[in-house]
């Protein structure tokens, strides 16, 4: 399948070899995903955090129950923060929603980095803390991929509501592929699947334009320098990148069309994600 895709582009054999390696499907989908995913050990302590927050407040609960370095967490807008045990595609996972940007930075700095200031933090809007004995997600409602609401024809508040949902599903999908399918890569296949899960959950369908705008590669008007595309293609030559840009545009359009068909609408959230994992970028290039 991949050879058919690559033969449609006038590129060098070296660029084709780059793309063969890049577009190989790394997900092990020949595994049985349990229908009921058991809670991991860290879930119970987080339930205690949530219970304490209901009587003592978020700030006190986090400072008393969660390791956070030498300095206490100090929140600007604690009423704009909530925690839940979210039933994700990968099973239950603690999610902290921080709707004040300064509180998001405070929580990531203290809870994840134990007080150490991290460069580039203000460019991010989500953090998955992936410790050996503790895992949780911290989310902001900053515009997803730093795309302004007007770029999508949306009101700012609505786009921020969508953005926090997109981030939640995106991070949980990466965790799912890592936990059950043996892979989570800085690769456009991974990103397409994670963004698909997020956008579909937020609005009930997948908009290819939202994905492409976030990547900075929408047809005709893309600004790659401002998008996420370079993050996932840094090891590719310019020749391979340009071919991949065209491939992923076609793929995302195909996935949007598929997402609106009865067969996709009839699938569960988990089944849709697994379908996209089982099909490589080359398979999705020819998806009807």
C-alpha positions as CSV (number, residue, x, y, z in Angstrom):
1,X,0.0,0.0,0.0
2,X,2.7,2.5,0.9
3,X,4.5,1.9,-2.4
4,X,1.4,2.9,-4.3
5,X,1.2,6.1,-2.3
6,X,4.9,7.0,-2.8
7,X,4.8,6.2,-6.5
8,X,2.3,9.0,-6.9
9,X,5.0,11.6,-6.0
10,X,8.0,12.6,-8.1
11,X,10.5,12.4,-5.3
12,X,13.9,10.8,-4.9
13,X,14.5,7.2,-3.7
14,X,16.1,8.7,-0.6
15,X,13.0,10.6,0.2
16,X,10.8,7.6,-0.4
17,X,12.9,5.6,2.0
18,X,12.5,8.3,4.7
19,X,8.8,8.1,4.2
20,X,8.7,4.3,4.2
21,X,10.2,4.3,7.7
22,X,8.1,7.3,8.9
23,X,4.8,5.9,7.7
24,X,5.3,2.4,9.0
25,X,2.5,1.5,11.4
26,X,4.0,1.1,14.9
27,X,0.9,0.1,16.7
28,X,0.5,-3.5,17.8
29,X,-3.2,-3.9,17.2
30,X,-3.1,-7.7,17.5
31,X,-3.9,-7.5,21.2
32,X,-7.2,-7.9,23.0
33,X,-8.2,-4.7,24.8
34,X,-10.2,-5.6,28.0
35,X,-13.8,-4.4,27.9
36,X,-13.5,-3.4,31.5
37,X,-10.2,-1.8,32.3
38,X,-9.2,-2.2,35.9
39,X,-8.2,0.9,37.9
40,X,-4.5,1.4,38.4
41,X,-3.3,1.7,42.0
42,X,-2.9,5.5,41.8
43,X,-6.7,6.0,41.3
44,X,-7.7,5.5,44.9
45,X,-5.4,8.2,46.3
46,X,-6.7,10.7,43.8
47,X,-10.3,9.9,44.9
48,X,-9.2,10.9,48.4
49,X,-7.9,14.2,46.9
50,X,-11.2,14.8,45.3
51,X,-13.1,14.0,48.5
52,X,-11.0,16.3,50.5
53,X,-11.3,19.1,48.0
54,X,-15.1,19.1,48.4
55,X,-14.7,20.1,52.1
56,X,-11.3,21.8,52.4
57,X,-10.9,23.3,48.9
58,X,-8.7,22.3,45.9
59,X,-5.6,24.1,47.1
60,X,-5.5,22.5,50.5
61,X,-6.3,19.0,49.1
62,X,-3.5,19.2,46.6
63,X,-1.0,20.5,49.1
64,X,-1.9,17.8,51.7
65,X,-2.3,14.8,49.4
66,X,-0.1,15.2,46.3
67,X,3.8,15.6,46.2
68,X,4.6,19.1,45.0
69,X,8.2,20.0,45.9
70,X,9.3,22.2,48.8
71,X,6.9,25.1,48.2
72,X,3.1,25.0,48.6
73,X,0.8,25.4,45.6
74,X,-0.7,28.8,45.5
75,X,-3.7,29.2,43.2
76,X,-5.0,32.4,41.8
77,X,-8.5,31.2,40.9
78,X,-9.2,28.0,42.8
79,X,-12.9,28.1,41.9
80,X,-12.0,27.7,38.3
81,X,-10.2,24.4,39.0
82,X,-11.9,21.0,39.3
83,X,-10.6,17.4,39.4
84,X,-12.3,14.3,38.2
85,X,-11.6,10.7,37.6
86,X,-12.2,10.5,33.9
87,X,-13.2,7.3,32.2
88,X,-10.9,7.6,29.2
89,X,-10.2,5.2,26.3
90,X,-7.3,4.0,28.4
91,X,-9.3,3.5,31.6
92,X,-9.8,5.8,34.6
93,X,-7.4,8.7,34.8
94,X,-7.3,11.7,37.1
95,X,-7.8,15.0,35.2
96,X,-7.2,18.5,36.6
97,X,-9.0,21.2,34.7
98,X,-7.3,24.6,35.2
99,X,-9.3,27.4,33.5
100,X,-6.9,30.2,34.6
101,X,-3.6,30.1,32.7
102,X,-1.5,31.1,35.7
103,X,-3.0,28.3,37.8
104,X,-2.2,25.9,35.0
105,X,1.4,26.9,35.0
106,X,1.5,26.8,38.8
107,X,0.1,23.3,38.9
108,X,2.4,21.9,36.2
109,X,5.4,23.5,37.8
110,X,4.6,22.3,41.3
111,X,2.9,18.9,40.7
112,X,4.9,17.7,37.8
113,X,8.3,19.4,38.1
114,X,8.3,19.8,41.9
115,X,8.9,23.5,41.7
116,X,11.4,23.7,39.0
117,X,10.7,26.3,36.3
118,X,10.6,24.6,32.9
119,X,11.5,26.5,29.7
120,X,8.7,26.7,27.1
121,X,6.0,25.9,29.6
122,X,3.9,28.9,28.6
123,X,3.7,27.5,25.0
124,X,1.9,24.4,26.2
125,X,-1.8,23.9,27.2
126,X,-1.7,20.3,28.6
127,X,0.6,18.1,30.6
128,X,0.4,14.3,31.2
129,X,2.3,13.5,34.3
130,X,3.6,10.0,33.6
131,X,5.3,8.8,36.8
132,X,6.1,5.3,37.8
133,X,3.5,5.2,40.6
134,X,1.3,8.1,39.7
135,X,-0.3,9.4,36.5
136,X,-2.6,12.3,35.9
137,X,-3.4,15.0,33.4
138,X,-3.4,18.8,33.9
139,X,-5.4,20.8,31.3
140,X,-5.8,24.4,30.4
141,X,-8.5,26.0,28.3
142,X,-6.1,28.0,26.2
143,X,-7.0,27.9,22.5
144,X,-5.9,24.5,21.2
145,X,-2.7,24.6,19.1
146,X,-2.7,28.3,19.8
147,X,-5.3,28.8,17.0
148,X,-7.5,31.8,17.7
149,X,-11.2,31.2,17.8
150,X,-11.9,33.6,14.9
151,X,-9.6,31.5,12.6
152,X,-12.3,28.7,13.0
153,X,-15.3,31.1,12.9
154,X,-16.0,30.4,16.6
155,X,-16.7,32.6,19.7
156,X,-13.7,32.6,22.0
157,X,-15.5,31.1,25.0
158,X,-16.9,28.2,22.9
159,X,-13.5,27.5,21.4
160,X,-11.9,27.4,24.9
161,X,-14.6,24.9,26.0
162,X,-13.8,22.8,23.0
163,X,-10.1,23.1,23.5
164,X,-10.1,21.7,27.0
165,X,-12.0,18.6,25.8
166,X,-9.8,18.2,22.7
167,X,-6.7,18.3,25.0
168,X,-8.2,15.7,27.4
169,X,-9.0,13.2,24.7
170,X,-5.7,13.9,22.9
171,X,-3.6,13.1,26.0
172,X,-5.7,10.1,27.0
173,X,-5.4,8.7,23.5
174,X,-1.6,8.9,23.5
175,X,-1.8,7.1,26.9
176,X,-4.0,4.4,25.4
177,X,-1.7,3.6,22.5
178,X,1.3,3.6,24.9
179,X,-0.4,1.4,27.5
180,X,-2.1,-1.1,25.2
181,X,-0.7,-0.9,21.7
182,X,3.0,-0.5,22.6
183,X,3.7,2.8,21.0
184,X,3.3,6.5,21.4
185,X,5.5,8.5,19.0
186,X,6.1,12.1,17.8
187,X,4.5,11.0,14.5
188,X,1.6,12.4,12.4
189,X,-0.2,9.1,12.6
190,X,-0.3,9.4,16.4
191,X,-1.3,13.1,16.2
192,X,-4.0,12.5,13.7
193,X,-5.6,9.8,15.9
194,X,-5.3,11.9,19.1
195,X,-6.7,15.0,17.4
196,X,-9.5,13.0,15.9
197,X,-10.4,11.7,19.3
198,X,-10.4,15.2,20.7
199,X,-12.3,17.0,18.0
200,X,-14.9,14.2,17.6
201,X,-15.5,14.1,21.4
202,X,-15.8,17.9,21.5
203,X,-18.2,18.4,18.6
204,X,-19.5,15.0,17.5
205,X,-17.6,14.8,14.3
206,X,-14.0,15.3,12.9
207,X,-13.1,18.5,11.1
208,X,-10.0,18.0,9.0
209,X,-9.6,21.8,8.7
210,X,-9.2,22.1,12.5
211,X,-6.5,19.5,12.5
212,X,-4.7,21.0,9.4
213,X,-4.9,24.6,10.8
214,X,-3.4,23.4,14.0
215,X,-0.6,21.7,12.1
216,X,-0.1,24.8,10.0
217,X,-0.5,22.9,6.7
218,X,-4.0,23.7,5.5
219,X,-4.3,23.9,1.8
220,X,-3.1,27.2,0.3
221,X,-3.1,29.3,3.5
222,X,-1.0,27.2,5.9
223,X,1.8,28.7,8.0
224,X,4.0,25.8,8.8
225,X,6.3,27.9,11.0
226,X,3.3,28.6,13.4
227,X,1.9,25.1,13.4
228,X,2.8,21.8,15.0
229,X,3.9,20.1,11.7
230,X,7.6,20.8,12.2
231,X,7.5,19.2,15.7
232,X,6.7,15.8,14.2
233,X,8.8,16.0,11.0
234,X,12.1,17.4,12.3
235,X,14.1,14.4,11.1
236,X,12.8,14.4,7.6
237,X,14.4,16.1,4.6
238,X,12.5,19.0,3.0
239,X,11.6,16.8,0.0
240,X,10.1,14.2,2.3
241,X,8.3,16.8,4.4
242,X,6.6,18.3,1.4
243,X,5.3,14.9,0.2
244,X,4.2,14.1,3.7
245,X,2.3,17.4,3.9
246,X,0.3,16.5,0.8
247,X,-0.3,13.0,2.1
248,X,-1.6,14.1,5.5
249,X,-3.9,16.6,3.9
250,X,-5.5,13.8,1.8
251,X,-5.5,11.5,4.8
252,X,-7.3,13.9,7.1
253,X,-9.9,14.7,4.4
254,X,-10.6,11.0,4.0
255,X,-10.9,10.5,7.8
256,X,-13.4,13.4,8.0
257,X,-15.5,11.8,5.3
258,X,-15.3,8.4,7.0
259,X,-16.3,9.9,10.4
260,X,-19.6,11.0,8.9
261,X,-20.6,7.6,7.5
262,X,-23.0,5.4,9.3
263,X,-20.4,2.7,9.9
264,X,-18.2,5.2,11.9
265,X,-21.1,6.8,13.6
266,X,-22.2,3.4,14.8
267,X,-18.9,2.6,16.4
268,X,-18.0,3.4,20.0
269,X,-15.4,5.9,20.9
270,X,-12.8,3.1,21.5
271,X,-13.7,1.3,18.3
272,X,-13.1,4.5,16.2
273,X,-9.7,5.0,17.8
274,X,-8.7,1.4,17.3
275,X,-9.8,1.6,13.6
276,X,-7.5,4.5,13.0
277,X,-4.7,2.7,14.8
278,X,-5.1,-0.4,12.8
279,X,-4.9,1.6,9.5
280,X,-1.6,3.1,8.6
281,X,-1.2,6.5,7.0
282,X,-0.9,4.7,3.7
283,X,-4.2,2.8,4.4
284,X,-5.9,6.0,5.3
285,X,-4.7,7.7,2.2
286,X,-6.9,5.3,0.2
287,X,-9.8,5.2,2.8
288,X,-13.1,5.5,1.1
